[in-house]
Amino acid sequence: MSQFSKDKIYDLEERTVKRFVKRTKKYLKMVGQNKMTREKLNASVASWTAYAKFGNSWGLRKNHTLEIKRLMC
């Protein structure tokens, strides 16, 4: 039997969030230097957002998405 219940919503670990923020800042810098496309950045953010949906993270995802959009302008 799995230790994780399908009905329980778990918080994301702080280190997971910190790793995402650090990686996203690096990717934003790479986009600014034309070493990475915006499409790859968007794919990375979309992937993490899909992962984060399995946790208790609505506010976190909302805040990070707004911050990333602000930085990309």
mmJSON file of the N, C-alpha and C atoms, coordinates in Angstrom:
{"data_MODEL":{"atom_site":{
"group_PDB":["ATOM","ATOM","ATOM","ATOM","ATOM","ATOM","ATOM","ATOM","ATOM","ATOM","ATOM","ATOM","ATOM","ATOM","ATOM","ATOM","ATOM","ATOM","ATOM","ATOM","ATOM","ATOM","ATOM","ATOM","ATOM","ATOM","ATOM","ATOM","ATOM","ATOM","ATOM","ATOM","ATOM","ATOM","ATOM","ATOM","ATOM","ATOM","ATOM","ATOM","ATOM","ATOM","ATOM","ATOM","ATOM","ATOM","ATOM","ATOM","ATOM","ATOM","ATOM","ATOM","ATOM","ATOM","ATOM","ATOM","ATOM","ATOM","ATOM","ATOM","ATOM","ATOM","ATOM","ATOM","ATOM","ATOM","ATOM","ATOM","ATOM","ATOM","ATOM","ATOM","ATOM","ATOM","ATOM","ATOM","ATOM","ATOM","ATOM","ATOM","ATOM","ATOM","ATOM","ATOM","ATOM","ATOM","ATOM","ATOM","ATOM","ATOM","ATOM","ATOM","ATOM","ATOM","ATOM","ATOM","ATOM","ATOM","ATOM","ATOM","ATOM","ATOM","ATOM","ATOM","ATOM","ATOM","ATOM","ATOM","ATOM","ATOM","ATOM","ATOM","ATOM","ATOM","ATOM","ATOM","ATOM","ATOM","ATOM","ATOM","ATOM","ATOM","ATOM","ATOM","ATOM","ATOM","ATOM","ATOM","ATOM","ATOM","ATOM","ATOM","ATOM","ATOM","ATOM","ATOM","ATOM","ATOM","ATOM","ATOM","ATOM","ATOM","ATOM","ATOM","ATOM","ATOM","ATOM","ATOM","ATOM","ATOM","ATOM","ATOM","ATOM","ATOM","ATOM","ATOM","ATOM","ATOM","ATOM","ATOM","ATOM","ATOM","ATOM","ATOM","ATOM","ATOM","ATOM","ATOM","ATOM","ATOM","ATOM","ATOM","ATOM","ATOM","ATOM","ATOM","ATOM","ATOM","ATOM","ATOM","ATOM","ATOM","ATOM","ATOM","ATOM","ATOM","ATOM","ATOM","ATOM","ATOM","ATOM","ATOM","ATOM","ATOM","ATOM","ATOM","ATOM","ATOM","ATOM","ATOM","ATOM","ATOM","ATOM","ATOM","ATOM","ATOM","ATOM","ATOM","ATOM","ATOM","ATOM","ATOM","ATOM","ATOM","ATOM","ATOM","ATOM","ATOM","ATOM"],
"id":[1,2,3,4,5,6,7,8,9,10,11,12,13,14,15,16,17,18,19,20,21,22,23,24,25,26,27,28,29,30,31,32,33,34,35,36,37,38,39,40,41,42,43,44,45,46,47,48,49,50,51,52,53,54,55,56,57,58,59,60,61,62,63,64,65,66,67,68,69,70,71,72,73,74,75,76,77,78,79,80,81,82,83,84,85,86,87,88,89,90,91,92,93,94,95,96,97,98,99,100,101,102,103,104,105,106,107,108,109,110,111,112,113,114,115,116,117,118,119,120,121,122,123,124,125,126,127,128,129,130,131,132,133,134,135,136,137,138,139,140,141,142,143,144,145,146,147,148,149,150,151,152,153,154,155,156,157,158,159,160,161,162,163,164,165,166,167,168,169,170,171,172,173,174,175,176,177,178,179,180,181,182,183,184,185,186,187,188,189,190,191,192,193,194,195,196,197,198,199,200,201,202,203,204,205,206,207,208,209,210,211,212,213,214,215,216,217,218,219],
"type_symbol":["N","C","C","N","C","C","N","C","C","N","C","C","N","C","C","N","C","C","N","C","C","N","C","C","N","C","C","N","C","C","N","C","C","N","C","C","N","C","C","N","C","C","N","C","C","N","C","C","N","C","C","N","C","C","N","C","C","N","C","C","N","C","C","N","C","C","N","C","C","N","C","C","N","C","C","N","C","C","N","C","C","N","C","C","N","C","C","N","C","C","N","C","C","N","C","C","N","C","C","N","C","C","N","C","C","N","C","C","N","C","C","N","C","C","N","C","C","N","C","C","N","C","C","N","C","C","N","C","C","N","C","C","N","C","C","N","C","C","N","C","C","N","C","C","N","C","C","N","C","C","N","C","C","N","C","C","N","C","C","N","C","C","N","C","C","N","C","C","N","C","C","N","C","C","N","C","C","N","C","C","N","C","C","N","C","C","N","C","C","N","C","C","N","C","C","N","C","C","N","C","C","N","C","C","N","C","C","N","C","C","N","C","C","N","C","C","N","C","C"],
"label_atom_id":["N","CA","C","N","CA","C","N","CA","C","N","CA","C","N","CA","C","N","CA","C","N","CA","C","N","CA","C","N","CA","C","N","CA","C","N","CA","C","N","CA","C","N","CA","C","N","CA","C","N","CA","C","N","CA","C","N","CA","C","N","CA","C","N","CA","C","N","CA","C","N","CA","C","N","CA","C","N","CA","C","N","CA","C","N","CA","C","N","CA","C","N","CA","C","N","CA","C","N","CA","C","N","CA","C","N","CA","C","N","CA","C","N","CA","C","N","CA","C","N","CA","C","N","CA","C","N","CA","C","N","CA","C","N","CA","C","N","CA","C","N","CA","C","N","CA","C","N","CA","C","N","CA","C","N","CA","C","N","CA","C","N","CA","C","N","CA","C","N","CA","C","N","CA","C","N","CA","C","N","CA","C","N","CA","C","N","CA","C","N","CA","C","N","CA","C","N","CA","C","N","CA","C","N","CA","C","N","CA","C","N","CA","C","N","CA","C","N","CA","C","N","CA","C","N","CA","C","N","CA","C","N","CA","C","N","CA","C","N","CA","C","N","CA","C","N","CA","C","N","CA","C","N","CA","C"],
"label_alt_id":[null,null,null,null,null,null,null,null,null,null,null,null,null,null,null,null,null,null,null,null,null,null,null,null,null,null,null,null,null,null,null,null,null,null,null,null,null,null,null,null,null,null,null,null,null,null,null,null,null,null,null,null,null,null,null,null,null,null,null,null,null,null,null,null,null,null,null,null,null,null,null,null,null,null,null,null,null,null,null,null,null,null,null,null,null,null,null,null,null,null,null,null,null,null,null,null,null,null,null,null,null,null,null,null,null,null,null,null,null,null,null,null,null,null,null,null,null,null,null,null,null,null,null,null,null,null,null,null,null,null,null,null,null,null,null,null,null,null,null,null,null,null,null,null,null,null,null,null,null,null,null,null,null,null,null,null,null,null,null,null,null,null,null,null,null,null,null,null,null,null,null,null,null,null,null,null,null,null,null,null,null,null,null,null,null,null,null,null,null,null,null,null,null,null,null,null,null,null,null,null,null,null,null,null,null,null,null,null,null,null,null,null,null,null,null,null,null,null,null],
"label_comp_id":["MET","MET","MET","SER","SER","SER","GLN","GLN","GLN","PHE","PHE","PHE","SER","SER","SER","LYS","LYS","LYS","ASP","ASP","ASP","LYS","LYS","LYS","ILE","ILE","ILE","TYR","TYR","TYR","ASP","ASP","ASP","LEU","LEU","LEU","GLU","GLU","GLU","GLU","GLU","GLU","ARG","ARG","ARG","THR","THR","THR","VAL","VAL","VAL","LYS","LYS","LYS","ARG","ARG","ARG","PHE","PHE","PHE","VAL","VAL","VAL","LYS","LYS","LYS","ARG","ARG","ARG","THR","THR","THR","LYS","LYS","LYS","LYS","LYS","LYS","TYR","TYR","TYR","LEU","LEU","LEU","LYS","LYS","LYS","MET","MET","MET","VAL","VAL","VAL","GLY","GLY","GLY","GLN","GLN","GLN","ASN","ASN","ASN","LYS","LYS","LYS","MET","MET","MET","THR","THR","THR","ARG","ARG","ARG","GLU","GLU","GLU","LYS","LYS","LYS","LEU","LEU","LEU","ASN","ASN","ASN","ALA","ALA","ALA","SER","SER","SER","VAL","VAL","VAL","ALA","ALA","ALA","SER","SER","SER","TRP","TRP","TRP","THR","THR","THR","ALA","ALA","ALA","TYR","TYR","TYR","ALA","ALA","ALA","LYS","LYS","LYS","PHE","PHE","PHE","GLY","GLY","GLY","ASN","ASN","ASN","SER","SER","SER","TRP","TRP","TRP","GLY","GLY","GLY","LEU","LEU","LEU","ARG","ARG","ARG","LYS","LYS","LYS","ASN","ASN","ASN","HIS","HIS","HIS","THR","THR","THR","LEU","LEU","LEU","GLU","GLU","GLU","ILE","ILE","ILE","LYS","LYS","LYS","ARG","ARG","ARG","LEU","LEU","LEU","MET","MET","MET","CYS","CYS","CYS"],
"label_asym_id":["A","A","A","A","A","A","A","A","A","A","A","A","A","A","A","A","A","A","A","A","A","A","A","A","A","A","A","A","A","A","A","A","A","A","A","A","A","A","A","A","A","A","A","A","A","A","A","A","A","A","A","A","A","A","A","A","A","A","A","A","A","A","A","A","A","A","A","A","A","A","A","A","A","A","A","A","A","A","A","A","A","A","A","A","A","A","A","A","A","A","A","A","A","A","A","A","A","A","A","A","A","A","A","A","A","A","A","A","A","A","A","A","A","A","A","A","A","A","A","A","A","A","A","A","A","A","A","A","A","A","A","A","A","A","A","A","A","A","A","A","A","A","A","A","A","A","A","A","A","A","A","A","A","A","A","A","A","A","A","A","A","A","A","A","A","A","A","A","A","A","A","A","A","A","A","A","A","A","A","A","A","A","A","A","A","A","A","A","A","A","A","A","A","A","A","A","A","A","A","A","A","A","A","A","A","A","A","A","A","A","A","A","A","A","A","A","A","A","A"],
"label_entity_id":["1","1","1","1","1","1","1","1","1","1","1","1","1","1","1","1","1","1","1","1","1","1","1","1","1","1","1","1","1","1","1","1","1","1","1","1","1","1","1","1","1","1","1","1","1","1","1","1","1","1","1","1","1","1","1","1","1","1","1","1","1","1","1","1","1","1","1","1","1","1","1","1","1","1","1","1","1","1","1","1","1","1","1","1","1","1","1","1","1","1","1","1","1","1","1","1","1","1","1","1","1","1","1","1","1","1","1","1","1","1","1","1","1","1","1","1","1","1","1","1","1","1","1","1","1","1","1","1","1","1","1","1","1","1","1","1","1","1","1","1","1","1","1","1","1","1","1","1","1","1","1","1","1","1","1","1","1","1","1","1","1","1","1","1","1","1","1","1","1","1","1","1","1","1","1","1","1","1","1","1","1","1","1","1","1","1","1","1","1","1","1","1","1","1","1","1","1","1","1","1","1","1","1","1","1","1","1","1","1","1","1","1","1","1","1","1","1","1","1"],
"label_seq_id":[1,1,1,2,2,2,3,3,3,4,4,4,5,5,5,6,6,6,7,7,7,8,8,8,9,9,9,10,10,10,11,11,11,12,12,12,13,13,13,14,14,14,15,15,15,16,16,16,17,17,17,18,18,18,19,19,19,20,20,20,21,21,21,22,22,22,23,23,23,24,24,24,25,25,25,26,26,26,27,27,27,28,28,28,29,29,29,30,30,30,31,31,31,32,32,32,33,33,33,34,34,34,35,35,35,36,36,36,37,37,37,38,38,38,39,39,39,40,40,40,41,41,41,42,42,42,43,43,43,44,44,44,45,45,45,46,46,46,47,47,47,48,48,48,49,49,49,50,50,50,51,51,51,52,52,52,53,53,53,54,54,54,55,55,55,56,56,56,57,57,57,58,58,58,59,59,59,60,60,60,61,61,61,62,62,62,63,63,63,64,64,64,65,65,65,66,66,66,67,67,67,68,68,68,69,69,69,70,70,70,71,71,71,72,72,72,73,73,73],
"pdbx_PDB_ins_code":[null,null,null,null,null,null,null,null,null,null,null,null,null,null,null,null,null,null,null,null,null,null,null,null,null,null,null,null,null,null,null,null,null,null,null,null,null,null,null,null,null,null,null,null,null,null,null,null,null,null,null,null,null,null,null,null,null,null,null,null,null,null,null,null,null,null,null,null,null,null,null,null,null,null,null,null,null,null,null,null,null,null,null,null,null,null,null,null,null,null,null,null,null,null,null,null,null,null,null,null,null,null,null,null,null,null,null,null,null,null,null,null,null,null,null,null,null,null,null,null,null,null,null,null,null,null,null,null,null,null,null,null,null,null,null,null,null,null,null,null,null,null,null,null,null,null,null,null,null,null,null,null,null,null,null,null,null,null,null,null,null,null,null,null,null,null,null,null,null,null,null,null,null,null,null,null,null,null,null,null,null,null,null,null,null,null,null,null,null,null,null,null,null,null,null,null,null,null,null,null,null,null,null,null,null,null,null,null,null,null,null,null,null,null,null,null,null,null,null],
"Cartn_x":[0.844,0.0,0.883,0.519,1.286,1.149,2.215,2.154,1.434,1.206,0.544,-0.912,-1.783,-3.205,-3.573,-4.457,-4.892,-5.753,-6.324,-7.227,-6.522,-5.302,-4.592,-3.775,-3.785,-2.991,-1.782,-0.595,0.643,1.223,1.925,2.66,3.912,4.338,5.602,6.738,7.814,8.966,9.643,10.136,10.776,11.965,12.726,13.898,13.49,12.338,11.84,11.502,10.867,10.503,11.757,12.711,13.954,14.715,14.734,15.416,14.732,13.404,12.667,12.978,12.974,13.247,14.657,15.625,17.021,17.168,16.569,16.653,15.97,14.826,14.098,14.879,15.521,16.355,17.497,18.094,19.179,18.661,17.491,16.909,16.553,16.03,15.714,16.975,18.064,19.34,19.79,19.641,20.032,19.176,17.889,17.017,17.499,17.87,18.385,19.67,20.461,21.73,21.562,20.33,20.006,20.664,20.852,21.384,20.256,19.039,17.87,16.659,15.741,14.551,13.475,12.586,11.461,10.558,10.493,9.659,10.158,11.477,12.034,11.777,11.89,11.588,10.129,9.241,7.813,7.518,8.191,7.996,8.45,9.564,10.075,9.103,8.609,7.662,6.36,5.878,4.643,4.805,5.968,6.241,6.221,6.887,6.926,5.539,4.789,3.438,2.55,2.678,1.903,2.279,3.564,4.024,3.458,3.515,3.092,1.588,0.82,-0.631,-1.009,-0.112,-0.394,-0.251,0.282,0.459,-0.436,-0.339,-1.09,-0.317,-0.521,0.38,-0.287,-1.588,-2.258,-1.642,-1.498,-0.934,0.503,1.267,2.668,2.769,1.99,2.019,1.576,0.555,0.054,1.133,1.768,2.793,3.998,4.463,5.639,5.334,4.133,3.762,3.727,3.146,3.108,4.51,5.365,6.743,7.519,7.36,8.061,7.579,6.268,5.738,6.297,6.401,6.936,8.392,9.17,10.59,10.833,9.907,10.092,9.794,9.099,8.757,9.928],
"Cartn_y":[-1.184,0.0,1.239,2.202,3.445,4.254,4.96,5.782,7.098,7.44,8.682,8.411,9.163,9.034,9.917,9.45,10.243,11.418,11.352,12.391,13.487,13.283,14.258,15.188,16.467,17.459,17.796,17.689,17.92,19.285,19.88,21.111,20.781,21.715,21.54,21.78,21.071,21.264,22.582,23.251,24.553,24.467,23.391,23.267,23.117,22.511,22.38,23.754,24.577,25.923,26.762,26.678,27.445,27.031,25.747,25.245,25.776,25.816,26.355,27.833,28.599,30.039,30.276,29.555,29.706,29.347,28.243,27.795,28.801,29.332,30.278,31.575,32.052,33.254,33.018,31.838,31.481,31.458,30.86,30.783,32.169,33.05,34.414,35.143,34.935,35.544,35.0,33.701,33.078,33.597,33.834,34.394,35.795,36.583,37.932,37.939,36.884,36.766,36.003,35.71,34.936,33.558,32.962,31.603,30.582,31.097,30.238,30.96,30.204,30.829,30.998,31.948,32.154,30.924,30.232,29.033,27.962,27.806,26.816,27.25,28.556,29.074,28.812,29.133,28.899,27.422,26.551,25.109,24.668,25.218,24.875,25.32,26.549,27.074,26.276,25.963,25.182,23.795,23.207,21.888,21.934,22.921,23.033,23.341,24.193,24.539,23.297,22.447,21.2,20.31,20.241,19.467,20.06,21.392,22.06,21.95,21.711,21.581,20.407,19.437,18.286,18.624,19.787,20.197,21.372,21.8,22.941,24.199,24.669,25.702,26.768,26.971,27.925,29.316,29.832,31.167,31.255,30.228,30.179,30.23,29.41,29.396,30.738,31.33,32.625,33.693,33.774,34.788,34.609,33.388,33.142,33.402,33.059,33.314,34.811,35.585,37.039,37.63,37.151,37.65,37.328,36.145,35.756,36.606,36.821,37.665,39.08,39.6,40.946,41.014,40.014,40.006,39.812,39.156,38.899,40.125,41.104,42.305,43.238],
"Cartn_z":[0.0,0.0,0.0,-0.787,-0.891,0.39,0.743,1.945,1.667,0.393,0.04,-0.294,0.304,0.036,-1.153,-1.996,-3.141,-2.705,-1.512,-1.039,-0.253,0.137,0.962,0.074,0.424,-0.3,0.557,-0.031,0.691,0.352,1.301,1.048,0.258,-0.582,-1.292,-0.313,-0.491,0.381,0.041,1.062,0.88,-0.073,0.011,-0.857,-2.321,-2.571,-3.939,-4.51,-3.706,-4.138,-4.358,-3.434,-3.571,-4.829,-5.112,-6.307,-7.573,-7.567,-8.71,-8.91,-7.839,-7.934,-8.46,-7.923,-8.356,-9.837,-10.243,-11.633,-12.563,-12.142,-12.98,-13.156,-12.097,-12.214,-13.194,-13.122,-14.044,-15.478,-15.676,-17.011,-17.546,-16.679,-17.107,-17.564,-16.839,-17.22,-18.574,-18.775,-20.043,-21.201,-20.952,-21.985,-22.347,-21.342,-21.581,-22.383,-22.26,-22.987,-24.303,-24.672,-25.885,-25.904,-24.735,-24.636,-24.475,-24.308,-24.123,-24.704,-25.277,-25.849,-24.777,-25.021,-24.106,-24.083,-25.202,-25.273,-24.297,-24.209,-23.268,-21.824,-21.565,-20.229,-19.899,-20.83,-20.607,-20.376,-21.11,-20.935,-19.548,-19.083,-17.756,-16.665,-16.788,-15.797,-15.835,-17.026,-17.154,-16.534,-16.722,-16.156,-14.634,-14.062,-12.603,-12.054,-12.762,-12.325,-12.295,-13.305,-13.334,-12.154,-11.846,-10.689,-9.399,-9.288,-8.059,-7.826,-8.864,-8.713,-7.818,-7.679,-6.83,-5.353,-5.054,-3.666,-3.32,-2.089,-1.594,-1.989,-3.227,-3.739,-4.591,-4.476,-5.348,-5.229,-4.032,-3.83,-4.304,-4.032,-4.453,-5.972,-6.663,-8.126,-8.694,-8.108,-8.573,-8.433,-7.269,-7.026,-7.936,-8.103,-8.941,-10.415,-10.852,-12.244,-12.52,-11.611,-11.782,-11.779,-10.901,-10.815,-12.092,-12.612,-13.841,-15.015,-15.102,-16.178,-16.075,-14.848,-14.64,-15.078,-14.759,-15.103,-16.596,-17.281,-18.711,-19.567,-19.026,-19.818,-19.987],
"occupancy":[1.0,1.0,1.0,1.0,1.0,1.0,1.0,1.0,1.0,1.0,1.0,1.0,1.0,1.0,1.0,1.0,1.0,1.0,1.0,1.0,1.0,1.0,1.0,1.0,1.0,1.0,1.0,1.0,1.0,1.0,1.0,1.0,1.0,1.0,1.0,1.0,1.0,1.0,1.0,1.0,1.0,1.0,1.0,1.0,1.0,1.0,1.0,1.0,1.0,1.0,1.0,1.0,1.0,1.0,1.0,1.0,1.0,1.0,1.0,1.0,1.0,1.0,1.0,1.0,1.0,1.0,1.0,1.0,1.0,1.0,1.0,1.0,1.0,1.0,1.0,1.0,1.0,1.0,1.0,1.0,1.0,1.0,1.0,1.0,1.0,1.0,1.0,1.0,1.0,1.0,1.0,1.0,1.0,1.0,1.0,1.0,1.0,1.0,1.0,1.0,1.0,1.0,1.0,1.0,1.0,1.0,1.0,1.0,1.0,1.0,1.0,1.0,1.0,1.0,1.0,1.0,1.0,1.0,1.0,1.0,1.0,1.0,1.0,1.0,1.0,1.0,1.0,1.0,1.0,1.0,1.0,1.0,1.0,1.0,1.0,1.0,1.0,1.0,1.0,1.0,1.0,1.0,1.0,1.0,1.0,1.0,1.0,1.0,1.0,1.0,1.0,1.0,1.0,1.0,1.0,1.0,1.0,1.0,1.0,1.0,1.0,1.0,1.0,1.0,1.0,1.0,1.0,1.0,1.0,1.0,1.0,1.0,1.0,1.0,1.0,1.0,1.0,1.0,1.0,1.0,1.0,1.0,1.0,1.0,1.0,1.0,1.0,1.0,1.0,1.0,1.0,1.0,1.0,1.0,1.0,1.0,1.0,1.0,1.0,1.0,1.0,1.0,1.0,1.0,1.0,1.0,1.0,1.0,1.0,1.0,1.0,1.0,1.0,1.0,1.0,1.0,1.0,1.0,1.0],
"B_iso_or_equiv":[0.0,0.0,0.0,0.0,0.0,0.0,0.0,0.0,0.0,0.0,0.0,0.0,0.0,0.0,0.0,0.0,0.0,0.0,0.0,0.0,0.0,0.0,0.0,0.0,0.0,0.0,0.0,0.0,0.0,0.0,0.0,0.0,0.0,0.0,0.0,0.0,0.0,0.0,0.0,0.0,0.0,0.0,0.0,0.0,0.0,0.0,0.0,0.0,0.0,0.0,0.0,0.0,0.0,0.0,0.0,0.0,0.0,0.0,0.0,0.0,0.0,0.0,0.0,0.0,0.0,0.0,0.0,0.0,0.0,0.0,0.0,0.0,0.0,0.0,0.0,0.0,0.0,0.0,0.0,0.0,0.0,0.0,0.0,0.0,0.0,0.0,0.0,0.0,0.0,0.0,0.0,0.0,0.0,0.0,0.0,0.0,0.0,0.0,0.0,0.0,0.0,0.0,0.0,0.0,0.0,0.0,0.0,0.0,0.0,0.0,0.0,0.0,0.0,0.0,0.0,0.0,0.0,0.0,0.0,0.0,0.0,0.0,0.0,0.0,0.0,0.0,0.0,0.0,0.0,0.0,0.0,0.0,0.0,0.0,0.0,0.0,0.0,0.0,0.0,0.0,0.0,0.0,0.0,0.0,0.0,0.0,0.0,0.0,0.0,0.0,0.0,0.0,0.0,0.0,0.0,0.0,0.0,0.0,0.0,0.0,0.0,0.0,0.0,0.0,0.0,0.0,0.0,0.0,0.0,0.0,0.0,0.0,0.0,0.0,0.0,0.0,0.0,0.0,0.0,0.0,0.0,0.0,0.0,0.0,0.0,0.0,0.0,0.0,0.0,0.0,0.0,0.0,0.0,0.0,0.0,0.0,0.0,0.0,0.0,0.0,0.0,0.0,0.0,0.0,0.0,0.0,0.0,0.0,0.0,0.0,0.0,0.0,0.0,0.0,0.0,0.0,0.0,0.0,0.0],
"pdbx_formal_charge":[null,null,null,null,null,null,null,null,null,null,null,null,null,null,null,null,null,null,null,null,null,null,null,null,null,null,null,null,null,null,null,null,null,null,null,null,null,null,null,null,null,null,null,null,null,null,null,null,null,null,null,null,null,null,null,null,null,null,null,null,null,null,null,null,null,null,null,null,null,null,null,null,null,null,null,null,null,null,null,null,null,null,null,null,null,null,null,null,null,null,null,null,null,null,null,null,null,null,null,null,null,null,null,null,null,null,null,null,null,null,null,null,null,null,null,null,null,null,null,null,null,null,null,null,null,null,null,null,null,null,null,null,null,null,null,null,null,null,null,null,null,null,null,null,null,null,null,null,null,null,null,null,null,null,null,null,null,null,null,null,null,null,null,null,null,null,null,null,null,null,null,null,null,null,null,null,null,null,null,null,null,null,null,null,null,null,null,null,null,null,null,null,null,null,null,null,null,null,null,null,null,null,null,null,null,null,null,null,null,null,null,null,null,null,null,null,null,null,null],
"auth_seq_id":[1,1,1,2,2,2,3,3,3,4,4,4,5,5,5,6,6,6,7,7,7,8,8,8,9,9,9,10,10,10,11,11,11,12,12,12,13,13,13,14,14,14,15,15,15,16,16,16,17,17,17,18,18,18,19,19,19,20,20,20,21,21,21,22,22,22,23,23,23,24,24,24,25,25,25,26,26,26,27,27,27,28,28,28,29,29,29,30,30,30,31,31,31,32,32,32,33,33,33,34,34,34,35,35,35,36,36,36,37,37,37,38,38,38,39,39,39,40,40,40,41,41,41,42,42,42,43,43,43,44,44,44,45,45,45,46,46,46,47,47,47,48,48,48,49,49,49,50,50,50,51,51,51,52,52,52,53,53,53,54,54,54,55,55,55,56,56,56,57,57,57,58,58,58,59,59,59,60,60,60,61,61,61,62,62,62,63,63,63,64,64,64,65,65,65,66,66,66,67,67,67,68,68,68,69,69,69,70,70,70,71,71,71,72,72,72,73,73,73],
"auth_comp_id":["MET","MET","MET","SER","SER","SER","GLN","GLN","GLN","PHE","PHE","PHE","SER","SER","SER","LYS","LYS","LYS","ASP","ASP","ASP","LYS","LYS","LYS","ILE","ILE","ILE","TYR","TYR","TYR","ASP","ASP","ASP","LEU","LEU","LEU","GLU","GLU","GLU","GLU","GLU","GLU","ARG","ARG","ARG","THR","THR","THR","VAL","VAL","VAL","LYS","LYS","LYS","ARG","ARG","ARG","PHE","PHE","PHE","VAL","VAL","VAL","LYS","LYS","LYS","ARG","ARG","ARG","THR","THR","THR","LYS","LYS","LYS","LYS","LYS","LYS","TYR","TYR","TYR","LEU","LEU","LEU","LYS","LYS","LYS","MET","MET","MET","VAL","VAL","VAL","GLY","GLY","GLY","GLN","GLN","GLN","ASN","ASN","ASN","LYS","LYS","LYS","MET","MET","MET","THR","THR","THR","ARG","ARG","ARG","GLU","GLU","GLU","LYS","LYS","LYS","LEU","LEU","LEU","ASN","ASN","ASN","ALA","ALA","ALA","SER","SER","SER","VAL","VAL","VAL","ALA","ALA","ALA","SER","SER","SER","TRP","TRP","TRP","THR","THR","THR","ALA","ALA","ALA","TYR","TYR","TYR","ALA","ALA","ALA","LYS","LYS","LYS","PHE","PHE","PHE","GLY","GLY","GLY","ASN","ASN","ASN","SER","SER","SER","TRP","TRP","TRP","GLY","GLY","GLY","LEU","LEU","LEU","ARG","ARG","ARG","LYS","LYS","LYS","ASN","ASN","ASN","HIS","HIS","HIS","THR","THR","THR","LEU","LEU","LEU","GLU","GLU","GLU","ILE","ILE","ILE","LYS","LYS","LYS","ARG","ARG","ARG","LEU","LEU","LEU","MET","MET","MET","CYS","CYS","CYS"],
"auth_asym_id":["A","A","A","A","A","A","A","A","A","A","A","A","A","A","A","A","A","A","A","A","A","A","A","A","A","A","A","A","A","A","A","A","A","A","A","A","A","A","A","A","A","A","A","A","A","A","A","A","A","A","A","A","A","A","A","A","A","A","A","A","A","A","A","A","A","A","A","A","A","A","A","A","A","A","A","A","A","A","A","A","A","A","A","A","A","A","A","A","A","A","A","A","A","A","A","A","A","A","A","A","A","A","A","A","A","A","A","A","A","A","A","A","A","A","A","A","A","A","A","A","A","A","A","A","A","A","A","A","A","A","A","A","A","A","A","A","A","A","A","A","A","A","A","A","A","A","A","A","A","A","A","A","A","A","A","A","A","A","A","A","A","A","A","A","A","A","A","A","A","A","A","A","A","A","A","A","A","A","A","A","A","A","A","A","A","A","A","A","A","A","A","A","A","A","A","A","A","A","A","A","A","A","A","A","A","A","A","A","A","A","A","A","A","A","A","A","A","A","A"],
"auth_atom_id":["N","CA","C","N","CA","C","N","CA","C","N","CA","C","N","CA","C","N","CA","C","N","CA","C","N","CA","C","N","CA","C","N","CA","C","N","CA","C","N","CA","C","N","CA","C","N","CA","C","N","CA","C","N","CA","C","N","CA","C","N","CA","C","N","CA","C","N","CA","C","N","CA","C","N","CA","C","N","CA","C","N","CA","C","N","CA","C","N","CA","C","N","CA","C","N","CA","C","N","CA","C","N","CA","C","N","CA","C","N","CA","C","N","CA","C","N","CA","C","N","CA","C","N","CA","C","N","CA","C","N","CA","C","N","CA","C","N","CA","C","N","CA","C","N","CA","C","N","CA","C","N","CA","C","N","CA","C","N","CA","C","N","CA","C","N","CA","C","N","CA","C","N","CA","C","N","CA","C","N","CA","C","N","CA","C","N","CA","C","N","CA","C","N","CA","C","N","CA","C","N","CA","C","N","CA","C","N","CA","C","N","CA","C","N","CA","C","N","CA","C","N","CA","C","N","CA","C","N","CA","C","N","CA","C","N","CA","C","N","CA","C","N","CA","C","N","CA","C","N","CA","C","N","CA","C"],
"pdbx_PDB_model_num":[1,1,1,1,1,1,1,1,1,1,1,1,1,1,1,1,1,1,1,1,1,1,1,1,1,1,1,1,1,1,1,1,1,1,1,1,1,1,1,1,1,1,1,1,1,1,1,1,1,1,1,1,1,1,1,1,1,1,1,1,1,1,1,1,1,1,1,1,1,1,1,1,1,1,1,1,1,1,1,1,1,1,1,1,1,1,1,1,1,1,1,1,1,1,1,1,1,1,1,1,1,1,1,1,1,1,1,1,1,1,1,1,1,1,1,1,1,1,1,1,1,1,1,1,1,1,1,1,1,1,1,1,1,1,1,1,1,1,1,1,1,1,1,1,1,1,1,1,1,1,1,1,1,1,1,1,1,1,1,1,1,1,1,1,1,1,1,1,1,1,1,1,1,1,1,1,1,1,1,1,1,1,1,1,1,1,1,1,1,1,1,1,1,1,1,1,1,1,1,1,1,1,1,1,1,1,1,1,1,1,1,1,1,1,1,1,1,1,1]
}}}
